[in-house]
Amino acid sequence: MSGSSQLAKRNVKEVVRDPLSLGIALALPLALLVTLQALGGDSAPFLTATLLTPGIVLFGFVMVMFSSAMILSRDRETALLARLLTTPLRSREFVSGYSLPYVGLAIGQAAVLFGVGAVFGLEIDGSVALVAFVFALMAVFYVALGMILGSTLTVAQTSGAYAAVLLLTIFGGAWFDLEEIGGVFLTIGDILPFKHALDAARAVMADGAGIGDIADDLVWVGGYTVAAVALAVIVFQRRMSE
């Protein structure tokens, strides 16, 4: 078994050993989706399951990001990471070992949310694979962001960063239409990946859009994801050289 696989296996065990955090990360987005459907349902167009579920999925990804950042930050503060850095693992192996369990968790969480959304009438008029691709990219982005935060911030600082990313996700159009609000929120949304991911997924789900129709949004999402992964590797490389 490779060093990165062993590290990933250890981190899976750490996730399982913290059932409270795991339960909250899985249950809170689900509870939010069910509650908003029960309260709003079809009374407001943007609260229909088809439009709302993508935003709830990103909300869930933020919680997974926080968990991934916290485990890495705790390892740094307990000097476990310092000991791990004496092993022959390379920076990209560290990143994959810490991130893969959380990417899997995020994708599983998204699948559950889409399943529950289907109970409330969620429909996908376009390609299911294309929707899955958009959210897979975002899962990798959020977890890579968690690796960056966990590598650079203390446990206490990570909580503040989590709040900031959560707000950016919500105001990126998770639960409302940014086009109707406009102004500074739309301007900020247009330069961050959250709105582009939501626009792309919703266009495929509600309008049957194809890959050509959402190409511009995919460029933004893919660009941010590649940049986040690259930065996570660079941060680890610097940690290893300290």
matplotlib code that plots the C-alpha trace (Angstrom):
import matplotlib.pyplot as plt

x = [0.0, 1.4, 2.1, -0.7, -3.2, -2.1, -2.6, -6.0, -7.0, -6.0, -8.0, -11.1, -10.8, -10.5, -13.8, -15.5, -14.2, -15.9, -19.5, -20.9, -19.1, -19.8, -23.5, -23.8, -22.0, -24.4, -27.7, -27.7, -27.9, -30.5, -32.5, -32.3, -33.5, -36.4, -37.4, -37.2, -39.3, -41.8, -42.1, -41.7, -42.1, -43.6, -44.9, -41.7, -40.1, -36.6, -37.5, -38.5, -36.4, -34.8, -33.4, -32.8, -31.0, -27.8, -27.4, -28.0, -25.3, -22.8, -23.8, -23.0, -19.6, -18.7, -19.2, -17.0, -14.4, -14.5, -14.0, -11.0, -9.4, -9.9, -8.2, -5.2, -5.0, -5.3, -2.5, -0.3, -1.0, -0.3, 2.9, 1.6, 2.1, 5.7, 6.4, 4.6, 6.8, 9.8, 8.5, 9.3, 5.8, 5.7, 3.5, 1.0, 0.7, 0.0, -2.7, -4.3, -4.0, -5.8, -8.3, -9.6, -11.6, -13.4, -13.9, -15.6, -17.7, -18.8, -19.8, -21.8, -23.4, -24.4, -25.9, -28.1, -29.3, -30.2, -32.0, -34.1, -34.6, -36.1, -38.7, -39.8, -40.0, -36.4, -36.0, -33.0, -33.9, -30.4, -27.4, -27.1, -23.4, -22.9, -24.5, -22.4, -19.3, -20.0, -20.5, -17.5, -15.3, -16.8, -16.2, -12.6, -12.4, -13.9, -11.7, -8.6, -9.6, -9.9, -6.4, -5.1, -6.9, -5.8, -2.2, -2.0, -4.5, -4.9, -8.0, -9.5, -8.8, -10.2, -13.6, -13.6, -12.5, -15.4, -17.9, -16.4, -16.6, -20.2, -21.3, -19.7, -21.4, -24.8, -24.4, -23.2, -26.8, -27.2, -30.7, -31.8, -31.5, -28.5, -29.7, -32.8, -30.7, -28.0, -25.5, -22.4, -23.6, -23.9, -20.5, -18.8, -20.7, -19.5, -15.8, -16.1, -16.9, -20.0, -22.4, -20.9, -21.3, -24.9, -25.8, -24.3, -26.0, -29.4, -29.2, -28.7, -31.3, -34.1, -33.5, -31.7, -28.6, -25.7, -22.0, -21.7, -24.3, -22.5, -18.9, -18.1, -19.3, -17.3, -14.1, -14.6, -15.3, -12.5, -10.0, -10.7, -10.5, -7.2, -5.8, -7.0, -5.4, -2.2, -2.0, -2.7, 0.3, 2.5, 1.5, 2.6, 5.8, 6.6, 5.7, 8.1, 10.9, 10.5]
y = [0.0, 3.4, 6.1, 8.3, 5.4, 4.7, 8.4, 8.4, 5.2, 6.9, 10.0, 7.8, 6.4, 9.9, 10.9, 7.8, 8.4, 11.8, 10.8, 14.1, 16.2, 13.6, 13.5, 17.3, 17.5, 15.0, 15.8, 19.6, 20.1, 17.3, 18.9, 22.3, 20.9, 19.1, 22.2, 24.6, 22.2, 21.8, 25.6, 26.9, 24.1, 25.3, 28.6, 30.4, 29.4, 29.5, 27.1, 24.3, 21.2, 21.5, 25.0, 24.7, 21.4, 22.6, 25.4, 23.0, 20.7, 23.6, 24.4, 20.8, 21.0, 24.0, 21.8, 19.0, 21.7, 22.7, 19.2, 18.6, 21.9, 21.1, 17.7, 19.1, 22.1, 19.8, 17.6, 20.7, 21.8, 18.4, 18.1, 15.0, 16.7, 17.5, 13.8, 12.9, 15.3, 13.3, 10.4, 10.1, 11.2, 14.0, 17.1, 15.8, 12.5, 14.5, 16.4, 13.3, 11.4, 14.2, 15.1, 12.0, 10.8, 14.1, 14.3, 10.9, 12.2, 15.3, 13.2, 10.8, 13.7, 15.2, 11.9, 11.7, 15.3, 14.7, 11.5, 13.4, 16.2, 13.8, 12.9, 16.5, 16.7, 17.4, 16.9, 16.8, 17.7, 17.5, 15.2, 13.7, 13.1, 16.7, 17.8, 15.2, 16.6, 20.1, 19.0, 16.7, 19.7, 21.8, 18.9, 18.9, 22.7, 22.9, 20.1, 21.7, 24.9, 23.1, 21.8, 25.3, 26.6, 23.7, 24.2, 27.9, 28.6, 27.6, 25.7, 28.9, 30.8, 28.0, 28.6, 32.2, 31.2, 28.6, 31.4, 33.5, 30.8, 29.9, 33.5, 33.6, 30.4, 31.6, 35.0, 33.3, 32.4, 29.2, 30.1, 33.1, 34.5, 36.8, 38.1, 39.6, 41.2, 42.6, 45.2, 44.3, 40.8, 40.0, 41.6, 39.5, 36.4, 36.7, 36.6, 33.6, 30.0, 29.4, 31.3, 29.8, 26.2, 26.9, 28.5, 25.6, 22.9, 24.7, 25.3, 21.6, 20.5, 23.0, 23.9, 20.8, 22.8, 21.0, 21.4, 24.1, 26.2, 26.1, 26.2, 29.6, 28.6, 25.4, 27.4, 29.4, 26.4, 24.3, 27.2, 27.8, 24.0, 23.6, 26.7, 25.5, 22.1, 23.6, 26.0, 23.2, 21.3, 24.4, 25.1, 21.6, 21.9, 25.0, 23.2, 20.4, 22.8, 24.6]
z = [0.0, -1.0, 1.6, 0.3, 0.5, 4.1, 5.0, 3.3, 5.2, 8.5, 7.6, 6.8, 10.3, 11.8, 10.0, 11.4, 14.9, 15.0, 14.5, 15.8, 13.1, 10.5, 11.4, 11.4, 8.0, 6.5, 8.4, 8.4, 4.6, 4.4, 7.2, 5.5, 2.2, 3.7, 5.9, 3.0, 0.8, 3.6, 4.2, 0.7, -1.8, -5.0, -3.5, -4.7, -8.0, -6.6, -3.8, -6.1, -5.6, -9.0, -8.4, -4.6, -4.4, -6.1, -3.6, -0.7, -2.2, -2.1, 1.4, 2.3, 0.5, 2.8, 5.8, 4.3, 3.5, 7.2, 8.4, 6.0, 7.1, 10.8, 10.6, 8.9, 11.2, 14.3, 12.9, 12.5, 16.1, 17.6, 15.6, 13.8, 10.5, 11.4, 12.0, 8.7, 6.8, 7.8, 5.7, 2.0, 0.9, -1.7, -1.4, -3.9, -2.0, 1.2, -0.6, -2.0, 1.2, 3.2, 0.5, -1.1, 1.9, 2.0, -1.8, -1.5, 1.4, -0.5, -3.5, -1.4, 0.4, -2.9, -4.1, -1.0, -1.4, -5.0, -4.0, -1.4, -3.9, -6.3, -3.7, -3.7, -7.5, -8.6, -12.3, -14.6, -18.1, -19.4, -18.9, -15.5, -16.2, -16.9, -13.6, -11.8, -13.5, -12.3, -8.7, -8.8, -9.8, -7.0, -4.5, -5.4, -5.2, -1.7, -0.3, -1.9, -0.3, 3.0, 2.5, 2.0, 5.0, 7.2, 6.1, 6.9, 9.7, 13.3, 14.5, 15.8, 12.6, 10.5, 12.0, 10.9, 7.4, 7.3, 8.1, 5.3, 2.7, 3.8, 3.3, -0.1, -1.1, 0.1, -1.5, -4.7, -5.3, -3.3, -2.1, -4.2, -7.7, -8.0, -11.3, -9.6, -6.8, -9.1, -7.8, -5.9, -5.1, -8.8, -9.5, -6.8, -7.8, -11.4, -10.4, -8.0, -8.9, -6.8, -9.0, -12.1, -10.8, -9.7, -13.0, -15.0, -12.9, -12.9, -16.7, -17.3, -14.8, -15.6, -19.2, -20.6, -21.5, -23.1, -22.5, -25.1, -23.4, -20.1, -21.4, -20.0, -16.6, -16.8, -17.6, -14.4, -12.3, -13.8, -13.5, -9.9, -9.1, -10.9, -9.1, -5.7, -6.2, -7.4, -4.5, -2.0, -3.4, -3.3, 0.3, 1.2, -0.6, 1.4, 4.6, 3.7, 3.1, 6.4]

ax = plt.figure().add_subplot(projection="3d")
ax.plot(x, y, z, "-o")
ax.set_aspect("equal")
plt.show()
